[in-house]
Amino acid sequence: MLDSNWRECIDCGDDVHIERWALGYRVCMFCGEDRATTERQSWCIVQEYTKGNYQFVTSTQAPITLKQTNPKENRV
């Protein structure tokens, strides 16, 4: 039986503190780190123009975005 200050992680069943649970985190710190690492591997940030802003790009958008932001045009 869990203490009233703890809830159960939905991934591994480990303890999650009630304050963390109240913030909406339903996984323990270790499972949260694993999820974050997996999520970070699926996106990147590129600079749209030489002196422009940075742009968030997911892995599905990357090939198109990188071709569009190439400052040198390929000549045939």
All heavy atoms as a GROMACS GRO file, in nm:
protein
  623
    1MET      N    1   0.084  -0.119   0.000
    1MET     CA    2   0.000   0.000   0.000
    1MET      C    3   0.088   0.124   0.000
    1MET      O    4   0.181   0.136   0.077
    1MET     CB    5  -0.090  -0.004   0.123
    1MET     CG    6  -0.176   0.116   0.142
    1MET     SD    7  -0.334   0.084   0.067
    1MET     CE    8  -0.412   0.237   0.096
    2LEU      N    9   0.060   0.217  -0.089
    2LEU     CA   10   0.138   0.339  -0.098
    2LEU      C   11   0.096   0.439   0.009
    2LEU      O   12  -0.020   0.445   0.049
    2LEU     CB   13   0.118   0.404  -0.235
    2LEU     CG   14   0.176   0.331  -0.355
    2LEU    CD1   15   0.137   0.402  -0.483
    2LEU    CD2   16   0.326   0.321  -0.344
    3ASP      N   17   0.193   0.516   0.055
    3ASP     CA   18   0.166   0.625   0.148
    3ASP      C   19   0.083   0.731   0.075
    3ASP      O   20   0.081   0.737  -0.047
    3ASP     CB   21   0.300   0.685   0.194
    3ASP     CG   22   0.283   0.790   0.303
    3ASP    OD1   23   0.171   0.806   0.353
    3ASP    OD2   24   0.383   0.855   0.337
    4SER      N   25   0.013   0.816   0.148
    4SER     CA   26  -0.072   0.917   0.084
    4SER      C   27   0.008   1.023   0.009
    4SER      O   28  -0.048   1.098  -0.069
    4SER     CB   29  -0.162   0.983   0.189
    4SER     OG   30  -0.081   1.052   0.285
    5ASN      N   31   0.140   1.030   0.031
    5ASN     CA   32   0.224   1.128  -0.038
    5ASN      C   33   0.283   1.074  -0.167
    5ASN      O   34   0.363   1.140  -0.230
    5ASN     CB   35   0.338   1.174   0.053
    5ASN     CG   36   0.288   1.261   0.165
    5ASN    OD1   37   0.187   1.329   0.153
    5ASN    ND2   38   0.358   1.258   0.277
    6TRP      N   39   0.247   0.954  -0.205
    6TRP     CA   40   0.306   0.891  -0.323
    6TRP      C   41   0.200   0.831  -0.412
    6TRP      O   42   0.096   0.786  -0.369
    6TRP     CB   43   0.405   0.781  -0.280
    6TRP     CG   44   0.517   0.835  -0.199
    6TRP    CD1   45   0.524   0.841  -0.063
    6TRP    CD2   46   0.636   0.894  -0.247
    6TRP    NE1   47   0.641   0.899  -0.023
    6TRP    CE2   48   0.712   0.934  -0.134
    6TRP    CE3   49   0.688   0.919  -0.373
    6TRP    CZ2   50   0.836   0.995  -0.146
    6TRP    CZ3   51   0.812   0.979  -0.384
    6TRP    CH2   52   0.884   1.016  -0.271
    7ARG      N   53   0.226   0.832  -0.542
    7ARG     CA   54   0.142   0.765  -0.641
    7ARG      C   55   0.231   0.669  -0.719
    7ARG      O   56   0.352   0.668  -0.705
    7ARG     CB   57   0.079   0.867  -0.737
    7ARG     CG   58  -0.016   0.964  -0.670
    7ARG     CD   59  -0.142   0.891  -0.624
    7ARG     NE   60  -0.237   0.983  -0.565
    7ARG     CZ   61  -0.256   0.998  -0.435
    7ARG    NH1   62  -0.185   0.929  -0.349
    7ARG    NH2   63  -0.346   1.082  -0.389
    8GLU      N   64   0.170   0.589  -0.808
    8GLU     CA   65   0.244   0.488  -0.882
    8GLU      C   66   0.272   0.535  -1.024
    8GLU      O   67   0.184   0.583  -1.094
    8GLU     CB   68   0.162   0.359  -0.885
    8GLU     CG   69   0.235   0.242  -0.943
    8GLU     CD   70   0.155   0.114  -0.932
    8GLU    OE1   71   0.091   0.092  -0.828
    8GLU    OE2   72   0.157   0.037  -1.030
    9CYS      N   73   0.397   0.520  -1.068
    9CYS     CA   74   0.438   0.554  -1.205
    9CYS      C   75   0.361   0.466  -1.304
    9CYS      O   76   0.349   0.346  -1.284
    9CYS     CB   77   0.588   0.532  -1.220
    9CYS     SG   78   0.651   0.550  -1.388
   10ILE      N   79   0.311   0.527  -1.410
   10ILE     CA   80   0.232   0.450  -1.506
   10ILE      C   81   0.319   0.363  -1.596
   10ILE      O   82   0.268   0.272  -1.662
   10ILE     CB   83   0.142   0.542  -1.592
   10ILE    CG1   84   0.225   0.640  -1.673
   10ILE    CG2   85   0.040   0.613  -1.506
   10ILE    CD1   86   0.145   0.723  -1.771
   11ASP      N   87   0.450   0.388  -1.599
   11ASP     CA   88   0.540   0.306  -1.682
   11ASP      C   89   0.600   0.188  -1.605
   11ASP      O   90   0.590   0.075  -1.648
   11ASP     CB   91   0.653   0.391  -1.740
   11ASP     CG   92   0.606   0.479  -1.855
   11ASP    OD1   93   0.491   0.463  -1.899
   11ASP    OD2   94   0.686   0.563  -1.900
   12CYS      N   95   0.663   0.218  -1.492
   12CYS     CA   96   0.737   0.113  -1.422
   12CYS      C   97   0.678   0.074  -1.287
   12CYS      O   98   0.720  -0.026  -1.229
   12CYS     CB   99   0.882   0.157  -1.403
   12CYS     SG  100   0.903   0.293  -1.287
   13GLY      N  101   0.584   0.151  -1.236
   13GLY     CA  102   0.524   0.119  -1.107
   13GLY      C  103   0.600   0.173  -0.988
   13GLY      O  104   0.565   0.145  -0.874
   14ASP      N  105   0.706   0.249  -1.011
   14ASP     CA  106   0.783   0.309  -0.903
   14ASP      C  107   0.703   0.423  -0.840
   14ASP      O  108   0.597   0.461  -0.888
   14ASP     CB  109   0.917   0.360  -0.958
   14ASP     CG  110   1.021   0.378  -0.849
   14ASP    OD1  111   0.993   0.341  -0.734
   14ASP    OD2  112   1.131   0.427  -0.880
   15ASP      N  113   0.755   0.479  -0.732
   15ASP     CA  114   0.685   0.586  -0.661
   15ASP      C  115   0.703   0.721  -0.728
   15ASP      O  116   0.813   0.755  -0.773
   15ASP     CB  117   0.736   0.595  -0.517
   15ASP     CG  118   0.704   0.471  -0.436
   15ASP    OD1  119   0.608   0.403  -0.472
   15ASP    OD2  120   0.775   0.445  -0.338
   16VAL      N  121   0.595   0.798  -0.734
   16VAL     CA  122   0.597   0.936  -0.783
   16VAL      C  123   0.540   1.022  -0.671
   16VAL      O  124   0.431   0.994  -0.619
   16VAL     CB  125   0.509   0.951  -0.910
   16VAL    CG1  126   0.509   1.095  -0.957
   16VAL    CG2  127   0.557   0.859  -1.019
   17HIS      N  128   0.613   1.125  -0.631
   17HIS     CA  129   0.568   1.211  -0.522
   17HIS      C  130   0.438   1.282  -0.560
   17HIS      O  131   0.418   1.318  -0.676
   17HIS     CB  132   0.676   1.312  -0.484
   17HIS     CG  133   0.652   1.373  -0.350
   17HIS    ND1  134   0.578   1.486  -0.334
   17HIS    CD2  135   0.691   1.333  -0.226
   17HIS    CE1  136   0.572   1.516  -0.204
   17HIS    NE2  137   0.640   1.425  -0.138
   18ILE      N  138   0.354   1.306  -0.462
   18ILE     CA  139   0.222   1.365  -0.485
   18ILE      C  140   0.231   1.505  -0.547
   18ILE      O  141   0.146   1.543  -0.628
   18ILE     CB  142   0.140   1.367  -0.353
   18ILE    CG1  143  -0.006   1.404  -0.378
   18ILE    CG2  144   0.200   1.463  -0.253
   18ILE    CD1  145  -0.083   1.296  -0.445
   19GLU      N  146   0.335   1.582  -0.514
   19GLU     CA  147   0.350   1.716  -0.573
   19GLU      C  148   0.381   1.707  -0.722
   19GLU      O  149   0.331   1.786  -0.801
   19GLU     CB  150   0.458   1.795  -0.499
   19GLU     CG  151   0.420   1.830  -0.357
   19GLU     CD  152   0.532   1.896  -0.281
   19GLU    OE1  153   0.642   1.914  -0.338
   19GLU    OE2  154   0.509   1.928  -0.163
   20ARG      N  155   0.462   1.612  -0.759
   20ARG     CA  156   0.492   1.589  -0.901
   20ARG      C  157   0.366   1.541  -0.973
   20ARG      O  158   0.336   1.584  -1.084
   20ARG     CB  159   0.604   1.486  -0.913
   20ARG     CG  160   0.647   1.456  -1.054
   20ARG     CD  161   0.770   1.365  -1.053
   20ARG     NE  162   0.799   1.313  -1.186
   20ARG     CZ  163   0.862   1.379  -1.281
   20ARG    NH1  164   0.904   1.502  -1.258
   20ARG    NH2  165   0.883   1.325  -1.399
   21TRP      N  166   0.290   1.454  -0.909
   21TRP     CA  167   0.165   1.402  -0.965
   21TRP      C  168   0.066   1.516  -0.987
   21TRP      O  169  -0.003   1.521  -1.089
   21TRP     CB  170   0.107   1.297  -0.871
   21TRP     CG  171  -0.006   1.220  -0.926
   21TRP    CD1  172  -0.138   1.253  -0.920
   21TRP    CD2  173   0.000   1.097  -0.999
   21TRP    NE1  174  -0.214   1.158  -0.982
   21TRP    CE2  175  -0.132   1.061  -1.031
   21TRP    CE3  176   0.103   1.014  -1.038
   21TRP    CZ2  177  -0.163   0.945  -1.101
   21TRP    CZ3  178   0.073   0.900  -1.107
   21TRP    CH2  179  -0.059   0.866  -1.139
   22ALA      N  180   0.059   1.608  -0.892
   22ALA     CA  181  -0.033   1.722  -0.900
   22ALA      C  182   0.002   1.815  -1.017
   22ALA      O  183  -0.086   1.882  -1.071
   22ALA     CB  184  -0.032   1.800  -0.769
   23LEU      N  185   0.128   1.817  -1.057
   23LEU     CA  186   0.171   1.899  -1.171
   23LEU      C  187   0.140   1.832  -1.305
   23LEU      O  188   0.163   1.890  -1.410
   23LEU     CB  189   0.320   1.929  -1.163
   23LEU     CG  190   0.362   2.022  -1.049
   23LEU    CD1  191   0.514   2.029  -1.040
   23LEU    CD2  192   0.303   2.160  -1.069
   24GLY      N  193   0.091   1.709  -1.301
   24GLY     CA  194   0.053   1.640  -1.424
   24GLY      C  195   0.151   1.536  -1.471
   24GLY      O  196   0.131   1.472  -1.574
   25TYR      N  197   0.260   1.516  -1.396
   25TYR     CA  198   0.358   1.414  -1.433
   25TYR      C  199   0.314   1.280  -1.375
   25TYR      O  200   0.307   1.264  -1.254
   25TYR     CB  201   0.497   1.451  -1.380
   25TYR     CG  202   0.550   1.578  -1.438
   25TYR    CD1  203   0.554   1.696  -1.364
   25TYR    CD2  204   0.596   1.583  -1.568
   25TYR    CE1  205   0.602   1.813  -1.417
   25TYR    CE2  206   0.645   1.700  -1.624
   25TYR     CZ  207   0.648   1.814  -1.546
   25TYR     OH  208   0.697   1.929  -1.600
   26ARG      N  209   0.285   1.185  -1.461
   26ARG     CA  210   0.237   1.055  -1.416
   26ARG      C  211   0.347   0.948  -1.421
   26ARG      O  212   0.320   0.831  -1.403
   26ARG     CB  213   0.119   1.009  -1.501
   26ARG     CG  214   0.004   1.105  -1.504
   26ARG     CD  215  -0.059   1.120  -1.366
   26ARG     NE  216  -0.181   1.195  -1.370
   26ARG     CZ  217  -0.198   1.313  -1.312
   26ARG    NH1  218  -0.100   1.369  -1.247
   26ARG    NH2  219  -0.315   1.375  -1.317
   27VAL      N  220   0.469   0.990  -1.449
   27VAL     CA  221   0.582   0.898  -1.454
   27VAL      C  222   0.688   0.943  -1.354
   27VAL      O  223   0.698   1.060  -1.320
   27VAL     CB  224   0.643   0.888  -1.596
   27VAL    CG1  225   0.544   0.826  -1.692
   27VAL    CG2  226   0.688   1.023  -1.645
   28CYS      N  227   0.772   0.847  -1.310
   28CYS     CA  228   0.880   0.880  -1.216
   28CYS      C  229   0.989   0.957  -1.289
   28CYS      O  230   0.986   0.973  -1.411
   28CYS     CB  231   0.935   0.752  -1.154
   28CYS     SG  232   1.018   0.642  -1.270
   29MET      N  233   1.087   1.004  -1.215
   29MET     CA  234   1.196   1.083  -1.274
   29MET      C  235   1.274   1.004  -1.378
   29MET      O  236   1.312   1.057  -1.482
   29MET     CB  237   1.291   1.132  -1.163
   29MET     CG  238   1.226   1.226  -1.064
   29MET     SD  239   1.190   1.386  -1.133
   29MET     CE  240   1.351   1.456  -1.141
   30PHE      N  241   1.298   0.877  -1.354
   30PHE     CA  242   1.377   0.795  -1.446
   30PHE      C  243   1.302   0.771  -1.577
   30PHE      O  244   1.357   0.784  -1.686
   30PHE     CB  245   1.416   0.662  -1.381
   30PHE     CG  246   1.505   0.680  -1.261
   30PHE    CD1  247   1.458   0.650  -1.135
   30PHE    CD2  248   1.633   0.728  -1.274
   30PHE    CE1  249   1.539   0.667  -1.023
   30PHE    CE2  250   1.715   0.747  -1.165
   30PHE     CZ  251   1.667   0.716  -1.038
   31CYS      N  252   1.174   0.737  -1.566
   31CYS     CA  253   1.094   0.714  -1.687
   31CYS      C  254   1.073   0.846  -1.762
   31CYS      O  255   1.071   0.848  -1.884
   31CYS     CB  256   0.959   0.653  -1.651
   31CYS     SG  257   0.971   0.485  -1.587
   32GLY      N  258   1.061   0.956  -1.688
   32GLY     CA  259   1.048   1.088  -1.752
   32GLY      C  260   1.173   1.124  -1.830
   32GLY      O  261   1.165   1.180  -1.940
   33GLU      N  262   1.289   1.093  -1.775
   33GLU     CA  263   1.415   1.120  -1.845
   33GLU      C  264   1.425   1.035  -1.971
   33GLU      O  265   1.468   1.083  -2.076
   33GLU     CB  266   1.534   1.092  -1.752
   33GLU     CG  267   1.668   1.122  -1.814
   33GLU     CD  268   1.689   1.270  -1.845
   33GLU    OE1  269   1.629   1.355  -1.777
   33GLU    OE2  270   1.765   1.299  -1.939
   34ASP      N  271   1.385   0.910  -1.964
   34ASP     CA  272   1.386   0.822  -2.082
   34ASP      C  273   1.293   0.875  -2.190
   34ASP      O  274   1.328   0.876  -2.309
   34ASP     CB  275   1.348   0.680  -2.045
   34ASP     CG  276   1.453   0.610  -1.962
   34ASP    OD1  277   1.569   0.657  -1.962
   34ASP    OD2  278   1.419   0.509  -1.896
   35ARG      N  279   1.174   0.919  -2.151
   35ARG     CA  280   1.079   0.975  -2.248
   35ARG      C  281   1.133   1.102  -2.311
   35ARG      O  282   1.119   1.124  -2.431
   35ARG     CB  283   0.945   1.004  -2.181
   35ARG     CG  284   0.862   0.882  -2.153
   35ARG     CD  285   0.730   0.922  -2.094
   35ARG     NE  286   0.641   0.809  -2.080
   35ARG     CZ  287   0.511   0.818  -2.058
   35ARG    NH1  288   0.456   0.938  -2.045
   35ARG    NH2  289   0.437   0.712  -2.045
   36ALA      N  290   1.195   1.188  -2.230
   36ALA     CA  291   1.250   1.314  -2.282
   36ALA      C  292   1.364   1.287  -2.380
   36ALA      O  293   1.375   1.354  -2.483
   36ALA     CB  294   1.298   1.401  -2.166
   37THR      N  295   1.449   1.192  -2.348
   37THR     CA  296   1.560   1.158  -2.438
   37THR      C  297   1.507   1.109  -2.572
   37THR      O  298   1.556   1.149  -2.678
   37THR     CB  299   1.649   1.051  -2.374
   37THR    OG1  300   1.700   1.102  -2.250
   37THR    CG2  301   1.764   1.013  -2.464
   38THR      N  302   1.407   1.024  -2.569
   38THR     CA  303   1.346   0.972  -2.692
   38THR      C  304   1.284   1.086  -2.772
   38THR      O  305   1.299   1.093  -2.894
   38THR     CB  306   1.239   0.867  -2.658
   38THR    OG1  307   1.300   0.763  -2.582
   38THR    CG2  308   1.179   0.809  -2.784
   39GLU      N  309   1.216   1.176  -2.705
   39GLU     CA  310   1.151   1.290  -2.773
   39GLU      C  311   1.255   1.383  -2.836
   39GLU      O  312   1.239   1.429  -2.947
   39GLU     CB  313   1.064   1.366  -2.674
   39GLU     CG  314   0.989   1.482  -2.734
   39GLU     CD  315   0.883   1.439  -2.835
   39GLU    OE1  316   0.833   1.327  -2.827
   39GLU    OE2  317   0.852   1.522  -2.923
   40ARG      N  318   1.364   1.411  -2.764
   40ARG     CA  319   1.468   1.501  -2.817
   40ARG      C  320   1.536   1.444  -2.940
   40ARG      O  321   1.585   1.518  -3.024
   40ARG     CB  322   1.572   1.529  -2.709
   40ARG     CG  323   1.529   1.632  -2.609
   40ARG     CD  324   1.645   1.676  -2.522
   40ARG     NE  325   1.703   1.568  -2.445
   40ARG     CZ  326   1.670   1.536  -2.321
   40ARG    NH1  327   1.578   1.603  -2.258
   40ARG    NH2  328   1.730   1.437  -2.259
   41GLN      N  329   1.540   1.313  -2.953
   41GLN     CA  330   1.604   1.251  -3.069
   41GLN      C  331   1.520   1.267  -3.195
   41GLN      O  332   1.570   1.245  -3.305
   41GLN     CB  333   1.629   1.103  -3.042
   41GLN     CG  334   1.734   1.079  -2.939
   41GLN     CD  335   1.747   0.933  -2.902
   41GLN    OE1  336   1.665   0.851  -2.940
   41GLN    NE2  337   1.850   0.900  -2.826
   42SER      N  338   1.395   1.309  -3.181
   42SER     CA  339   1.307   1.316  -3.297
   42SER      C  340   1.295   1.457  -3.356
   42SER      O  341   1.217   1.478  -3.446
   42SER     CB  342   1.168   1.263  -3.260
   42SER     OG  343   1.106   1.351  -3.169
   43TRP      N  344   1.370   1.555  -3.304
   43TRP     CA  345   1.360   1.689  -3.359
   43TRP      C  346   1.495   1.759  -3.357
   43TRP      O  347   1.587   1.715  -3.292
   43TRP     CB  348   1.256   1.773  -3.285
   43TRP     CG  349   1.276   1.785  -3.136
   43TRP    CD1  350   1.222   1.705  -3.040
   43TRP    CD2  351   1.354   1.882  -3.066
   43TRP    NE1  352   1.261   1.745  -2.917
   43TRP    CE2  353   1.341   1.854  -2.929
   43TRP    CE3  354   1.432   1.990  -3.106
   43TRP    CZ2  355   1.405   1.930  -2.832
   43TRP    CZ3  356   1.495   2.066  -3.008
   43TRP    CH2  357   1.480   2.035  -2.874
   44CYS      N  358   1.503   1.868  -3.430
   44CYS     CA  359   1.625   1.947  -3.433
   44CYS      C  360   1.588   2.093  -3.454
   44CYS      O  361   1.474   2.127  -3.483
   44CYS     CB  362   1.721   1.899  -3.541
   44CYS     SG  363   1.658   1.919  -3.708
   45ILE      N  364   1.686   2.180  -3.442
   45ILE     CA  365   1.664   2.323  -3.464
   45ILE      C  366   1.762   2.367  -3.571
   45ILE      O  367   1.880   2.335  -3.565
   45ILE     CB  368   1.686   2.402  -3.335
   45ILE    CG1  369   1.583   2.360  -3.231
   45ILE    CG2  370   1.680   2.550  -3.361
   45ILE    CD1  371   1.598   2.425  -3.098
   46VAL      N  372   1.712   2.438  -3.671
   46VAL     CA  373   1.798   2.488  -3.778
   46VAL      C  374   1.781   2.639  -3.789
   46VAL      O  375   1.682   2.696  -3.746
   46VAL     CB  376   1.763   2.424  -3.915
   46VAL    CG1  377   1.787   2.275  -3.912
   46VAL    CG2  378   1.622   2.453  -3.955
   47GLN      N  379   1.881   2.702  -3.847
   47GLN     CA  380   1.873   2.845  -3.872
   47GLN      C  381   1.822   2.864  -4.014
   47GLN      O  382   1.882   2.817  -4.110
   47GLN     CB  383   2.009   2.909  -3.854
   47GLN     CG  384   2.004   3.058  -3.847
   47GLN     CD  385   2.136   3.118  -3.805
   47GLN    OE1  386   2.236   3.046  -3.801
   47GLN    NE2  387   2.138   3.244  -3.775
   48GLU      N  388   1.707   2.930  -4.026
   48GLU     CA  389   1.640   2.938  -4.155
   48GLU      C  390   1.722   3.015  -4.258
   48GLU      O  391   1.733   2.975  -4.373
   48GLU     CB  392   1.504   3.003  -4.136
   48GLU     CG  393   1.417   2.994  -4.258
   48GLU     CD  394   1.276   3.037  -4.229
   48GLU    OE1  395   1.246   3.078  -4.118
   48GLU    OE2  396   1.194   3.027  -4.322
   49TYR      N  397   1.781   3.124  -4.221
   49TYR     CA  398   1.865   3.203  -4.310
   49TYR      C  399   1.997   3.231  -4.240
   49TYR      O  400   2.010   3.206  -4.120
   49TYR     CB  401   1.796   3.334  -4.348
   49TYR     CG  402   1.663   3.312  -4.415
   49TYR    CD1  403   1.544   3.334  -4.349
   49TYR    CD2  404   1.657   3.266  -4.546
   49TYR    CE1  405   1.422   3.312  -4.410
   49TYR    CE2  406   1.536   3.243  -4.609
   49TYR     CZ  407   1.419   3.266  -4.540
   49TYR     OH  408   1.299   3.243  -4.601
   50THR      N  409   2.093   3.283  -4.312
   50THR     CA  410   2.225   3.306  -4.255
   50THR      C  411   2.219   3.390  -4.128
   50THR      O  412   2.282   3.359  -4.030
   50THR     CB  413   2.316   3.376  -4.358
   50THR    OG1  414   2.314   3.297  -4.477
   50THR    CG2  415   2.457   3.386  -4.307
   51LYS      N  416   2.139   3.496  -4.128
   51LYS     CA  417   2.128   3.580  -4.010
   51LYS      C  418   1.984   3.583  -3.958
   51LYS      O  419   1.939   3.679  -3.900
   51LYS     CB  420   2.173   3.722  -4.042
   51LYS     CG  421   2.319   3.730  -4.076
   51LYS     CD  422   2.361   3.871  -4.100
   51LYS     CE  423   2.509   3.877  -4.133
   51LYS     NZ  424   2.554   4.012  -4.158
   52GLY      N  425   1.913   3.475  -3.977
   52GLY     CA  426   1.772   3.470  -3.939
   52GLY      C  427   1.750   3.404  -3.804
   52GLY      O  428   1.842   3.371  -3.730
   53ASN      N  429   1.625   3.386  -3.774
   53ASN     CA  430   1.585   3.322  -3.650
   53ASN      C  431   1.603   3.171  -3.659
   53ASN      O  432   1.614   3.115  -3.766
   53ASN     CB  433   1.438   3.352  -3.620
   53ASN     CG  434   1.414   3.499  -3.601
   53ASN    OD1  435   1.501   3.570  -3.552
   53ASN    ND2  436   1.298   3.545  -3.637
   54TYR      N  437   1.601   3.108  -3.544
   54TYR     CA  438   1.606   2.962  -3.540
   54TYR      C  439   1.467   2.906  -3.561
   54TYR      O  440   1.368   2.969  -3.526
   54TYR     CB  441   1.664   2.913  -3.408
   54TYR     CG  442   1.810   2.941  -3.396
   54TYR    CD1  443   1.857   3.049  -3.324
   54TYR    CD2  444   1.902   2.858  -3.458
   54TYR    CE1  445   1.992   3.076  -3.314
   54TYR    CE2  446   2.037   2.882  -3.449
   54TYR     CZ  447   2.082   2.991  -3.377
   54TYR     OH  448   2.215   3.015  -3.368
   55GLN      N  449   1.457   2.787  -3.618
   55GLN     CA  450   1.330   2.726  -3.651
   55GLN      C  451   1.328   2.584  -3.599
   55GLN      O  452   1.422   2.508  -3.617
   55GLN     CB  453   1.312   2.728  -3.802
   55GLN     CG  454   1.183   2.670  -3.851
   55GLN     CD  455   1.172   2.677  -4.003
   55GLN    OE1  456   1.262   2.727  -4.070
   55GLN    NE2  457   1.064   2.626  -4.055
   56PHE      N  458   1.220   2.548  -3.530
   56PHE     CA  459   1.199   2.413  -3.479
   56PHE      C  460   1.158   2.322  -3.595
   56PHE      O  461   1.065   2.353  -3.667
   56PHE     CB  462   1.091   2.416  -3.372
   56PHE     CG  463   1.051   2.282  -3.321
   56PHE    CD1  464   1.130   2.215  -3.231
   56PHE    CD2  465   0.932   2.224  -3.362
   56PHE    CE1  466   1.092   2.090  -3.183
   56PHE    CE2  467   0.894   2.101  -3.316
   56PHE     CZ  468   0.975   2.035  -3.226
   57VAL      N  469   1.227   2.212  -3.613
   57VAL     CA  470   1.200   2.122  -3.724
   57VAL      C  471   1.192   1.979  -3.671
   57VAL      O  472   1.282   1.932  -3.603
   57VAL     CB  473   1.312   2.129  -3.831
   57VAL    CG1  474   1.283   2.035  -3.945
   57VAL    CG2  475   1.328   2.270  -3.881
   58THR      N  476   1.083   1.910  -3.704
   58THR     CA  477   1.071   1.769  -3.666
   58THR      C  478   1.139   1.683  -3.772
   58THR      O  479   1.174   1.730  -3.879
   58THR     CB  480   0.923   1.728  -3.654
   58THR    OG1  481   0.859   1.748  -3.779
   58THR    CG2  482   0.852   1.809  -3.548
   59SER      N  483   1.156   1.557  -3.741
   59SER     CA  484   1.228   1.469  -3.833
   59SER      C  485   1.154   1.451  -3.966
   59SER      O  486   1.217   1.430  -4.069
   59SER     CB  487   1.251   1.332  -3.767
   59SER     OG  488   1.127   1.274  -3.732
   60THR      N  489   1.022   1.462  -3.966
   60THR     CA  490   0.948   1.447  -4.092
   60THR      C  491   0.960   1.572  -4.179
   60THR      O  492   0.954   1.563  -4.301
   60THR     CB  493   0.799   1.419  -4.065
   60THR    OG1  494   0.746   1.523  -3.983
   60THR    CG2  495   0.782   1.285  -3.996
   61GLN      N  496   0.981   1.689  -4.118
   61GLN     CA  497   0.993   1.814  -4.193
   61GLN      C  498   1.136   1.844  -4.235
   61GLN      O  499   1.158   1.925  -4.324
   61GLN     CB  500   0.946   1.932  -4.107
   61GLN     CG  501   0.802   1.929  -4.067
   61GLN     CD  502   0.774   2.038  -3.965
   61GLN    OE1  503   0.860   2.078  -3.889
   61GLN    NE2  504   0.652   2.087  -3.965
   62ALA      N  505   1.233   1.780  -4.172
   62ALA     CA  506   1.374   1.816  -4.192
   62ALA      C  507   1.421   1.811  -4.337
   62ALA      O  508   1.484   1.907  -4.383
   62ALA     CB  509   1.463   1.729  -4.104
   63PRO      N  510   1.396   1.705  -4.415
   63PRO     CA  511   1.448   1.703  -4.552
   63PRO      C  512   1.397   1.820  -4.638
   63PRO      O  513   1.474   1.881  -4.711
   63PRO     CB  514   1.399   1.569  -4.609
   63PRO     CG  515   1.374   1.484  -4.490
   63PRO     CD  516   1.331   1.577  -4.382
   64ILE      N  517   1.271   1.853  -4.626
   64ILE     CA  518   1.213   1.962  -4.706
   64ILE      C  519   1.268   2.096  -4.658
   64ILE      O  520   1.310   2.179  -4.739
   64ILE     CB  521   1.059   1.959  -4.696
   64ILE    CG1  522   1.006   1.830  -4.756
   64ILE    CG2  523   0.997   2.080  -4.763
   64ILE    CD1  524   0.862   1.802  -4.725
   65THR      N  525   1.270   2.117  -4.527
   65THR     CA  526   1.315   2.244  -4.471
   65THR      C  527   1.461   2.270  -4.504
   65THR      O  528   1.499   2.381  -4.540
   65THR     CB  529   1.294   2.246  -4.320
   65THR    OG1  530   1.156   2.222  -4.292
   65THR    CG2  531   1.334   2.379  -4.260
   66LEU      N  532   1.545   2.168  -4.490
   66LEU     CA  533   1.687   2.187  -4.517
   66LEU      C  534   1.713   2.216  -4.665
   66LEU      O  535   1.803   2.292  -4.698
   66LEU     CB  536   1.766   2.065  -4.470
   66LEU     CG  537   1.766   2.045  -4.319
   66LEU    CD1  538   1.836   1.915  -4.284
   66LEU    CD2  539   1.831   2.162  -4.248
   67LYS      N  540   1.636   2.157  -4.755
   67LYS     CA  541   1.651   2.188  -4.897
   67LYS      C  542   1.608   2.332  -4.927
   67LYS      O  543   1.669   2.401  -5.006
   67LYS     CB  544   1.569   2.092  -4.983
   67LYS     CG  545   1.628   1.954  -4.992
   67LYS     CD  546   1.542   1.864  -5.079
   67LYS     CE  547   1.596   1.725  -5.080
   67LYS     NZ  548   1.508   1.633  -5.156
   68GLN      N  549   1.502   2.378  -4.860
   68GLN     CA  550   1.452   2.512  -4.884
   68GLN      C  551   1.541   2.620  -4.825
   68GLN      O  552   1.541   2.733  -4.872
   68GLN     CB  553   1.311   2.526  -4.825
   68GLN     CG  554   1.207   2.444  -4.898
   68GLN     CD  555   1.072   2.447  -4.826
   68GLN    OE1  556   1.062   2.487  -4.713
   68GLN    NE2  557   0.970   2.402  -4.897
   69THR      N  558   1.615   2.587  -4.720
   69THR     CA  559   1.697   2.689  -4.654
   69THR      C  560   1.842   2.690  -4.701
   69THR      O  561   1.923   2.765  -4.648
   69THR     CB  562   1.696   2.666  -4.502
   69THR    OG1  563   1.746   2.534  -4.474
   69THR    CG2  564   1.556   2.682  -4.445
   70ASN      N  565   1.875   2.611  -4.800
   70ASN     CA  566   2.012   2.609  -4.852
   70ASN      C  567   2.039   2.741  -4.924
   70ASN      O  568   1.974   2.776  -5.022
   70ASN     CB  569   2.029   2.491  -4.949
   70ASN     CG  570   2.172   2.475  -4.992
   70ASN    OD1  571   2.259   2.549  -4.951
   70ASN    ND2  572   2.195   2.375  -5.076
   71PRO      N  573   2.139   2.820  -4.878
   71PRO     CA  574   2.165   2.950  -4.940
   71PRO      C  575   2.226   2.941  -5.080
   71PRO      O  576   2.219   3.036  -5.156
   71PRO     CB  577   2.261   3.017  -4.844
   71PRO     CG  578   2.326   2.906  -4.771
   71PRO     CD  579   2.227   2.794  -4.765
   72LYS      N  580   2.284   2.828  -5.114
   72LYS     CA  581   2.344   2.813  -5.247
   72LYS      C  582   2.253   2.728  -5.333
   72LYS      O  583   2.212   2.620  -5.293
   72LYS     CB  584   2.480   2.746  -5.236
   72LYS     CG  585   2.581   2.826  -5.158
   72LYS     CD  586   2.712   2.755  -5.154
   72LYS     CE  587   2.812   2.834  -5.074
   72LYS     NZ  588   2.941   2.765  -5.065
   73GLU      N  589   2.222   2.776  -5.450
   73GLU     CA  590   2.138   2.700  -5.541
   73GLU      C  591   2.225   2.607  -5.624
   73GLU      O  592   2.330   2.646  -5.673
   73GLU     CB  593   2.061   2.794  -5.632
   73GLU     CG  594   1.959   2.878  -5.561
   73GLU     CD  595   1.882   2.966  -5.658
   73GLU    OE1  596   1.868   2.928  -5.776
   73GLU    OE2  597   1.838   3.072  -5.614
   74ASN      N  598   2.180   2.486  -5.642
   74ASN     CA  599   2.252   2.393  -5.728
   74ASN      C  600   2.221   2.426  -5.874
   74ASN      O  601   2.106   2.436  -5.912
   74ASN     CB  602   2.210   2.249  -5.698
   74ASN     CG  603   2.253   2.206  -5.559
   74ASN    OD1  604   2.353   2.256  -5.508
   74ASN    ND2  605   2.180   2.114  -5.500
   75ARG      N  606   2.324   2.444  -5.952
   75ARG     CA  607   2.304   2.476  -6.094
   75ARG      C  608   2.329   2.352  -6.176
   75ARG      O  609   2.423   2.279  -6.155
   75ARG     CB  610   2.397   2.587  -6.137
   75ARG     CG  611   2.367   2.714  -6.063
   75ARG     CD  612   2.457   2.824  -6.106
   75ARG     NE  613   2.435   2.938  -6.019
   75ARG     CZ  614   2.427   3.060  -6.063
   75ARG    NH1  615   2.439   3.087  -6.190
   75ARG    NH2  616   2.407   3.159  -5.978
   76VAL      N  617   2.243   2.330  -6.272
   76VAL     CA  618   2.255   2.212  -6.356
   76VAL      C  619   2.330   2.243  -6.483
   76VAL      O  620   2.329   2.344  -6.539
   76VAL     CB  621   2.115   2.157  -6.389
   76VAL    CG1  622   2.126   2.035  -6.475
   76VAL    CG2  623   2.043   2.128  -6.260
   0.00000   0.00000   0.00000
